[in-house]
Amino acid sequence: MSNSDKSVTILGGGLAGLAAAQKFSEAGWNVTVLELEPVVGGLASSFVTDDGFTYDLGPHRLYSNLDALNDHLKWVLDGNHAYRARLSRIFMKGKFFDYPLKTSNVLTSLSPWLLFRSFVDYMAVRMRNAIRPIPDDNFENWVVKRFGKTLYDLFFGTYTRKAWGIPCNQISADWASQRISQLDLFDAVKKTLFRPKNTVRSLVSKFIYPTHGGIGELGKGYQRLIEQDGNRVETAARVTRVHAANGRVTSVEYEQNGELHRMESDLYVSTIPLTALVRIIDEPPQPVLDAAAGLTHKGIVFVYLKLDRPQVSPDHWVYIPEEHIAIHRISEFTNFAPRCAPEGKTMVCAEITSTPGDKYWTMADGDLVRLASENLASLGLIRADEVLPGSHVLRIDYAYPIYDLTYRGHVKTLTDHLKGFENFVSTGRQGLFRYGNMDHSVAMGHAVARRILENDTIDHAKIAAEDEYFG
Ligand SMILES: Cc1cc2nc3c(=O)[nH]c(=O)nc-3n(C[C@H](O)[C@H](O)[C@H](O)COP(=O)(O)OP(=O)(O)OC[C@H]3O[C@@H](n4cnc5c(N)ncnc54)[C@H](O)[C@@H]3O)c2cc1C
């Protein structure tokens, strides 16, 4: 069979799905992408308002440690990119801390009492570890074991509890050893205060961002390339059923404009959430349904405030660990690309951790805009009267996979089940239940395609699974 006789259906038009689709398309396959939303890009989508504001789903810094992947991303962006120097800070105890922390900043911003307690705790935990080590059995213990209770409470526990919405002793230690922004902060504290040897983690100091159109330009770039090859990217197309028989997927059903369609192809690559997928694939066994029910996601409510001022701060984002503030992070898109707002105006995206049905999820949009405005005004970042009409809210339910203490077993049950279908692969952040970055999702899509097209041995399921900091 030549490639032009082969066909693949891609479920989900986020970066993982689009990157895989583009590789198959380039190789001459017949490709169809089915994307639920009216625009491609998934979590890396962007929107432009009629009055000239461009915004993303929270801050999106694009970068890979692999030069070839960076070159590929720039090629997809087709000249629409610039490098930016990363700038972010932490607002805590009424003060801004540089991020990464600077010694002078920490020493002058933390009270002598807190510095003393941090040091004593740190020494105490080191002695205790020498006699009877604290087990690495959850996130809290992992961090306390390495840094002591005071620093944990101060910089890490509060923010993590707030950002992920569950107690830190119910979060897997995996979370601590991979890329999480709070760990950056904590590493910085550790480096600043204790100057440890053999520190392997480092911060990405620059990143790529489109000069216009927001991070969603990457997804649109892929869509252009796929369509130029004569292949199809169907948007507003919800996959509702995956049919299977004798260990093979036979077709998928999707709904578009109120009509049901059926797609048949040789291969199927899914990047939709794993938990949703196993419920729509034919005849899921009860243990699979139970495992799916055991996995949870954290959602985010994004409140976008249009502001009548040119800039709030020079940061790409600011972490806000303070518990009395609902927002856990803000970002400002004009600092990613000046063209993201009309001259003299800016937009701030305030993120609030939420889950469908909880108090922030169900709060009226107007109340959320008021809450975010009041929060930021109370921090002294804006004046409430600077908030322009047209500020609005978006809610995303599959923002973060929650690595609780049981997630690994549940994910294995689901992925083992899916391995039973020989012409089917589930990949990407959602398809692997993996807390990864945009570059990881692109790499996963590429790995799936290369394994089939070039017999490459890279295992997509091992990407972003490393026990190391992701940058
Ligand atoms: C707030 C936030 C900030 C982030 N910041 C960064 C950052 O700074 N740098 C970075 O590199 N990464 C960042 N990320 C991560 C990055 O956005 C994701 O890792 C990446 O975009 C995931 O791509 P994906 O294709 O794997 O998954 P997704 O983007 O989730 O794509 C899955 C797609 O499947 C579609 N879908 C779902 N159900 C169906 C269905 N039934 N039928 C059809 N389609 C369906 C969805 O609409 C979606 O488009 C951030 C993520 C968040 C939430």
The ligand as an ORCA input file, in Angstrom:
! r2SCAN-3c Opt
* xyz 0 1
  C      -2.995     27.668     32.290
  C      -1.988     26.883     31.490
  C      -0.750     27.436     31.222
  C       0.181     26.715     30.466
  N       1.398     27.285     30.215
  C       2.290     26.625     29.445
  C       3.544     27.215     29.148
  O       3.883     28.309     29.600
  N       4.390     26.523     28.333
  C       4.068     25.296     27.811
  O       4.873     24.756     27.043
  N       2.891     24.701     28.101
  C       1.997     25.336     28.908
  N       0.799     24.746     29.203
  C       0.537     23.375     28.736
  C       0.090     23.328     27.286
  O      -0.996     24.211     27.066
  C      -0.372     21.898     26.980
  O       0.576     20.958     27.437
  C      -0.607     21.622     25.497
  O      -1.243     22.708     24.863
  C      -1.449     20.352     25.414
  O      -1.699     19.985     24.064
  P      -2.475     18.626     23.760
  O      -2.783     18.603     22.330
  O      -1.709     17.498     24.339
  O      -3.816     18.713     24.629
  P      -5.041     19.736     24.451
  O      -4.547     21.079     24.096
  O      -5.874     19.620     25.677
  O      -5.818     19.136     23.173
  C      -6.837     18.187     23.265
  C      -7.878     18.575     22.237
  O      -8.920     17.590     22.203
  C     -10.158     18.270     21.982
  N     -11.253     17.390     22.384
  C     -11.615     17.013     23.634
  N     -12.691     16.193     23.576
  C     -12.994     16.025     22.270
  C     -13.993     15.294     21.574
  N     -14.894     14.540     22.214
  N     -14.023     15.359     20.217
  C     -13.112     16.110     19.529
  N     -12.139     16.827     20.155
  C     -12.084     16.784     21.499
  C     -10.004     19.517     22.848
  O     -10.921     20.520     22.477
  C      -8.557     19.904     22.590
  O      -8.427     20.775     21.495
  C      -0.142     25.428     29.978
  C      -1.391     24.871     30.251
  C      -2.304     25.580     31.005
  C      -3.637     24.973     31.313
*
